[in-house]
């Protein structure tokens, strides 16, 4: 058998296996399994992200709490000093300055109280979101396990045909020279069908018209000819 004919038959065997796998994966149960698998992955990613955000927020909460404790201590100290100044009849300027300092501290304390409250609210909402995600994932996992069992049964039913298709590919592979197979595999990175028939003086892969000289070379089957446009291996 001509090596290009052998390569064409090898490609046809590969395409037949691909069609068989698509047929298997087109069943409602397989599609449902894929959908549930993607949903579970999304829930897991969501849980991991929320956990990471919560850890960061916990760090901010601890920092904010430390700042608040320090401000409250300063407030107690300055309030005590103000009380002493008022009892000891401090100067008006001293009292005014002390009151301004306390007012500024109160503003900072209130701002931190608000920030802490917002953090706590966010953490509570995040905890609820995680609980919801775990609940949804748990229900989806039960459905996934059930549909996976159905898919496994369907795969078992397809197995004889899959095995036969893979055996045919292995058989056809033995007829293709290694050098030609290397070129085929390199092209397969870009094309599902690296080998294209010439029909009506056109490459059936990209549908570009081929020069008559190229067509004659392909018809001769004495050398490997590639499409000048797409690079596919040409055969008749």
Beta strands, then each sheet from edge to edge (+ up, - down):
strand 1: 195-199
strand 2: 202-203
strand 3: 225-226
strand 4: 233-235
sheet 1: 2+ 1- 4- 3+
end
